[in-house]
């Protein structure tokens, strides 16, 4: 996190706390969670067709790795006026070089709390406005948008999705308004702030690396519950107008690359199941063309059992598929297509107030004519919420 961003989040924190203190009898809601995770991974990488002295597809190495991890999150939301709320969320995995909430238990920097969300929620008679580091649910669109240009750094495996765990919140503002079953929204998000270039009057340029990158998005969510047999169903769609640095950041004439991005999703929730499918398309000129599908099916086995006259307590089972196809136009993978898939199997069982989640995730990465990598992950996570 760069210094300007640090100053911004610190300032927002003081604003939130000052607003809470100054408000007349504010209503404050506290919440949090702590999560302990034991993980074992088996990674395999196979030779590619250009590997000297090896037959294509031959196992190059196997890596076994066990880790003990910890993650936590806590926050508050305060109603400081009848139509204004402020929120603040802190969590592990945002400080130092950390990227995800769960960190190795001996990672001192990654386990230091840092700001995930700090925002103002302003509800006017005409629309709702959120400003600051605002909450956002992850989906295929945001997973694609936040991918780095360097394939193996971000997109080498879908994992749990980048958005919920890594990006964590949006920097900017969102305005929304509902008209019956139709909700409209507009969003400005800056994924980097602090860079610039200036055009001098004599026609020359004084270029500073890393110009601002951002996206303006318009979108809608339509509640289908008013239609027969579609109770609990909804669809959504978003279209973006991004501004991103081009692959040639030393040429001020090409500061921003041409890009197209859009995403759509469908969701159906009931007392016994959740079905959620989201899709995203992203084209960046001279960089890549990417499609991404994220499909989740969750069964509330506890409620299903109760409907059958049995009591299994709180118990859910989840299956999730993530798959992407990326046609790359940059070195070292120019002309190659990468396909990445992940299969997730989760169980959740609450026992005496503690949530247990055994998980198995299978990852497969294939970059044609370059490499094949697989990974099997076994985890047991225990979580307490308060």
C-alpha positions in Angstrom: 0.0 0.0 0.0 1.5 3.3 -1.0 1.8 6.3 1.3 -1.1 8.4 -0.2 -3.4 5.4 0.4 -2.2 5.0 3.9 -2.9 8.7 4.7 -6.4 8.3 3.2 -7.3 5.3 5.3 -6.0 6.8 8.5 -7.9 10.0 7.8 -11.1 8.0 7.1 -10.6 6.1 10.4 -10.4 9.3 12.4 -13.5 10.7 10.6 -15.5 7.5 11.4 -14.5 7.6 15.1 -15.1 11.3 15.4 -18.5 11.0 13.8 -19.4 8.1 16.2 -18.4 10.1 19.2 -20.1 13.4 18.1 -23.4 11.7 17.2 -26.3 11.9 19.6 -26.7 8.4 21.1 -25.4 6.5 18.1 -26.5 3.0 17.5 -23.3 0.9 17.2 -23.3 -2.7 16.0 -20.0 -4.7 16.7 -19.2 -8.0 15.0 -16.2 -10.2 14.3 -14.7 -13.7 13.7 -11.6 -15.6 14.4 -10.6 -18.6 12.2 -7.9 -21.3 12.7 -6.9 -23.4 9.7 -4.7 -26.5 9.2 -3.7 -27.0 5.6 -1.8 -29.6 3.5 -1.0 -29.2 -0.2 0.4 -31.5 -2.8 1.7 -29.6 -5.9 3.0 -31.3 -9.1 4.5 -29.6 -12.2 5.1 -31.5 -15.4 7.6 -30.9 -18.2 6.5 -29.0 -21.3 7.4 -29.7 -24.9 10.5 -27.6 -24.9 12.0 -29.1 -21.7 15.4 -30.3 -22.6 16.0 -34.0 -22.0 12.5 -34.8 -20.9 9.4 -36.4 -22.4 6.4 -34.1 -22.5 4.1 -34.7 -19.6 6.9 -36.2 -17.4 6.6 -35.3 -13.8 9.2 -32.6 -13.0 8.7 -32.4 -9.3 6.2 -33.0 -6.4 6.0 -30.6 -3.5 4.3 -31.4 -0.2 3.6 -28.5 2.2 1.8 -28.3 5.5 0.9 -25.0 7.2 -1.0 -23.8 10.3 -2.8 -20.5 9.7 -4.9 -17.9 11.5 -7.3 -15.3 10.3 -9.5 -12.8 12.0 -11.9 -9.9 11.2 -13.7 -7.4 13.3 -15.6 -4.2 12.7 -18.5 -1.9 13.6 -21.2 0.0 11.9 -22.7 3.0 13.6 -25.9 4.9 12.8 -24.8 8.5 13.5 -27.8 10.2 11.9 -31.2 9.0 10.8 -30.0 8.6 7.3 -26.2 8.3 7.7 -24.1 5.3 8.9 -20.4 4.8 9.1 -18.5 1.5 9.0 -15.0 0.3 9.9 -13.7 -3.2 9.4 -10.2 -4.4 10.2 -8.7 -7.8 9.5 -5.5 -9.8 9.2 -3.7 -10.4 5.9 -3.6 -6.8 4.7 -0.3 -5.6 6.1 3.2 -6.3 5.0 3.4 -8.5 1.9 0.3 -10.5 2.9 -2.5 -10.9 0.4 -5.1 -13.2 2.0 -6.8 -13.1 5.4 -5.4 -16.5 6.6 -1.7 -16.2 7.3 0.9 -18.6 8.7 0.6 -18.4 12.4 4.2 -17.2 12.7 3.7 -14.4 10.2 4.0 -11.3 12.4 3.5 -8.7 9.7 0.6 -10.6 8.1 -1.3 -11.0 11.4 -1.2 -7.3 12.2 -4.7 -5.8 11.8 -5.1 -3.4 8.9 -8.1 -1.5 7.5 -10.3 -3.5 5.1 -13.3 -1.1 5.0 -13.8 2.5 6.1 -16.9 4.1 4.6 -19.8 6.4 4.8 -23.3 5.2 4.0 -25.6 8.1 3.1 -29.3 7.5 2.4 -31.0 10.4 0.6 -34.7 10.5 -0.3 -33.6 9.8 -3.9 -30.7 7.4 -3.8 -28.1 5.7 -1.6 -24.4 6.8 -1.7 -21.4 4.8 -0.3 -18.0 6.5 -0.1 -14.5 5.4 1.0 -13.3 1.8 1.1 -16.7 0.4 0.5 -18.0 -3.2 1.0 -18.4 -5.3 -2.2 -19.4 -9.0 -2.7 -17.0 -10.8 -5.0 -18.0 -12.4 -8.3 -16.5 -13.4 -11.6 -16.4 -9.8 -12.9 -14.3 -8.5 -10.0 -12.1 -11.6 -10.1 -11.3 -10.8 -13.7 -11.0 -7.1 -13.3 -8.4 -7.3 -10.5 -6.2 -9.8 -12.4 -2.7 -8.7 -12.9 -1.3 -8.4 -16.4 1.3 -11.0 -15.3 -0.3 -14.4 -15.8 1.5 -16.5 -13.2 1.2 -14.0 -10.4 -2.6 -13.9 -10.2 -4.3 -16.1 -12.7 -2.1 -19.2 -12.3 -5.0 -20.7 -10.3 -8.4 -19.4 -9.5 -8.1 -20.6 -5.8 -10.9 -19.0 -3.7 -11.2 -16.0 -6.0 -9.1 -12.9 -5.5 -11.9 -10.5 -4.6 -13.4 -11.6 -1.3 -10.0 -12.5 0.2 -7.4 -10.3 -1.5 -8.8 -7.0 -2.8 -11.3 -7.0 0.1 -13.1 -3.7 -0.7 -13.5 -1.0 -3.3 -11.8 2.4 -3.2 -14.2 4.9 -4.5 -18.0 5.6 -4.5 -21.2 3.8 -5.4 -24.6 5.3 -6.0 -27.7 3.1 -6.1 -31.5 3.3 -6.4 -34.3 0.7 -6.4 -37.4 0.9 -8.5 -39.6 -1.9 -7.3 -37.8 -5.2 -8.4 -35.2 -3.4 -10.4 -32.1 -1.9 -8.7 -29.7 0.4 -10.6 -26.2 1.3 -9.6 -23.2 3.3 -10.7 -19.7 2.8 -9.4 -16.3 4.5 -9.6 -13.4 2.4 -8.4 -9.7 3.3 -8.3 -7.5 0.2 -8.0 -4.4 2.4 -7.9 -4.0 6.1 -6.8 -1.0 8.3 -6.8 0.6 8.1 -10.3 0.4 10.7 -13.0 1.9 12.2 -16.1 1.9 15.8 -17.2 1.8 17.4 -20.6 4.0 20.5 -20.9 2.9 23.4 -23.0 5.8 23.1 -25.5 4.4 19.7 -26.5 6.7 17.5 -24.5 5.9 15.1 -21.6 7.2 14.7 -18.1 6.1 11.1 -17.5 5.8 9.5 -14.1 5.3 5.8 -14.0 2.1 4.1 -12.7 -0.6 6.5 -13.8 -4.0 6.2 -12.0 -6.0 3.1 -13.1 -9.7 3.0 -12.5 -13.1 1.8 -13.8 -16.5 3.4 -13.9 -19.3 0.8 -14.0 -23.0 0.8 -14.5 -25.1 -2.2 -13.5 -28.5 -3.6 -12.4 -30.0 -6.3 -10.3 -33.5 -7.6 -11.1 -35.4 -9.5 -8.4 -37.4 -12.2 -10.1 -39.4 -13.1 -7.0 -42.5 -11.4 -8.4 -42.7 -14.0 -11.2 -44.4 -17.4 -10.5 -42.0 -20.2 -9.4 -39.0 -17.8 -9.2 -39.2 -16.8 -5.5 -35.6 -16.1 -4.3 -34.2 -15.7 -7.8 -32.4 -12.6 -9.2 -30.2 -11.7 -12.1 -27.5 -9.0 -12.4 -25.4 -7.3 -15.1 -22.5 -4.9 -15.1 -20.7 -3.1 -17.8 -17.4 -1.3 -17.2 -15.5 1.7 -18.7 -12.0 1.0 -17.5 -8.8 3.1 -17.7 -5.7 0.9 -17.3 -2.0 1.5 -18.0 -0.9 0.1 -21.3 1.8 -2.5 -21.7 4.2 0.3 -22.7 4.3 2.5 -19.7 7.3 4.4 -20.9 5.4 5.9 -23.8 3.1 8.8 -22.6 1.1 8.7 -25.9 -0.2 5.2 -24.9 -0.9 5.7 -21.2 -4.2 3.8 -21.3 -4.9 0.6 -23.2 -8.2 -0.1 -24.9 -10.3 -2.6 -22.9 -13.7 -4.1 -22.7 -15.2 -5.7 -19.6 -18.6 -6.9 -18.6 -20.2 -9.5 -16.3 -23.5 -11.2 -15.6 -24.9 -13.5 -12.9 -27.9 -15.4 -11.7 -28.7 -16.4 -8.1 -31.4 -18.5 -6.5 -31.7 -18.8 -2.7 -34.1 -20.8 -0.6 -34.2 -22.3 2.8 -32.6 -25.5 1.5 -30.2 -24.4 -1.2 -28.2 -21.6 -2.8 -27.3 -21.6 -6.6 -25.1 -18.9 -7.9 -23.5 -18.6 -11.3 -21.5 -15.6 -12.6 -19.6 -15.0 -15.8 -17.2 -12.3 -16.9 -15.5 -11.3 -20.2 -12.4 -9.1 -20.3 -10.5 -8.0 -23.4 -7.3 -5.9 -23.1 -5.7 -4.7 -26.3 -2.4 -6.5 -27.0 -2.6 -8.2 -23.6 -5.3 -10.9 -23.4 -8.8 -12.0 -24.0 -10.3 -13.8 -20.9 -13.5 -15.5 -20.0 -14.3 -16.7 -16.5 -17.1 -18.8 -15.0 -17.8 -19.2 -11.3 -20.6 -21.6 -10.3 -21.6 -22.5 -6.8 -24.2 -25.0 -5.4 -24.8 -25.1 -1.6 -27.2 -27.4 0.1 -28.5 -26.6 3.6 -28.6 -30.3 4.7 -29.8 -29.2 8.2 -33.0 -27.7 6.8 -33.4 -30.6 4.4 -33.3 -33.0 7.3 -35.7 -31.0 9.3 -38.2 -31.0 6.4 -37.9 -34.8 6.6 -38.6 -34.8 10.4 -34.9 -35.3 11.4 -32.5 -33.0 13.3 -28.9 -32.8 12.0 -28.3 -29.3 13.4 -26.6 -26.7 11.2 -25.0 -28.6 8.4 -24.2 -27.4 4.8 -22.4 -28.9 1.8 -20.9 -26.8 -1.0 -19.6 -27.6 -4.4 -18.0 -24.9 -6.5 -16.4 -24.8 -10.0 -14.2 -22.0 -11.2 -12.8 -22.0 -14.8 -11.1 -19.5 -17.0 -9.8 -19.4 -20.5 -7.1 -16.8 -21.4 -5.7 -16.1 -24.8 -2.5 -14.2 -24.2 -0.7 -11.7 -26.4 2.4 -10.9 -24.3 5.7 -12.5 -23.6 6.5 -15.2 -22.3 3.1 -16.7 -23.2 2.3 -14.9 -26.4 0.1 -16.9 -28.7 -0.7 -19.5 -26.0 -4.0 -20.2 -24.3 -4.1 -20.8 -20.6 -7.0 -22.8 -19.0 -7.3 -22.8 -15.3 -9.9 -24.7 -13.3 -10.6 -25.3 -9.6 -13.1 -27.7 -8.0 -14.1 -27.0 -4.4 -15.8 -29.3 -1.9 -16.8 -27.9 1.5 -18.7 -29.2 4.5 -19.8 -26.9 7.3 -21.0 -28.2 10.7 -21.7 -26.2 13.8 -20.8 -28.0 17.0 -21.4 -26.4 20.4 -21.1 -22.9 18.8 -17.9 -23.6 16.8 -18.1 -23.9 13.0 -16.0 -26.8 11.5 -15.3 -26.7 7.7 -13.3 -29.6 6.1 -12.4 -28.6 2.5 -10.8 -30.2 -0.5 -9.8 -28.1 -3.5 -8.3 -29.4 -6.8 -6.5 -26.9 -9.1 -5.3 -27.5 -12.6 -3.4 -25.1 -14.8 -2.5 -25.7 -18.4 -0.6 -23.2 -20.6 -0.4 -24.9 -24.0 3.1 -25.8 -25.1 4.4 -24.3 -21.8 3.5 -26.1 -18.7 1.0 -28.2 -16.7 0.6 -27.8 -12.9 -1.8 -29.5 -10.5 -2.4 -28.9 -6.9 -4.5 -30.8 -4.3 -5.3 -28.9 -1.1 -6.7 -30.5 2.1 -7.9 -28.2 4.9 -9.7 -28.1 8.2 -10.9 -24.7 9.3 -12.6 -23.9 12.6 -14.3 -20.5 13.0 -16.1 -18.7 15.8 -18.2 -15.6 15.1 -19.2 -12.9 17.6 
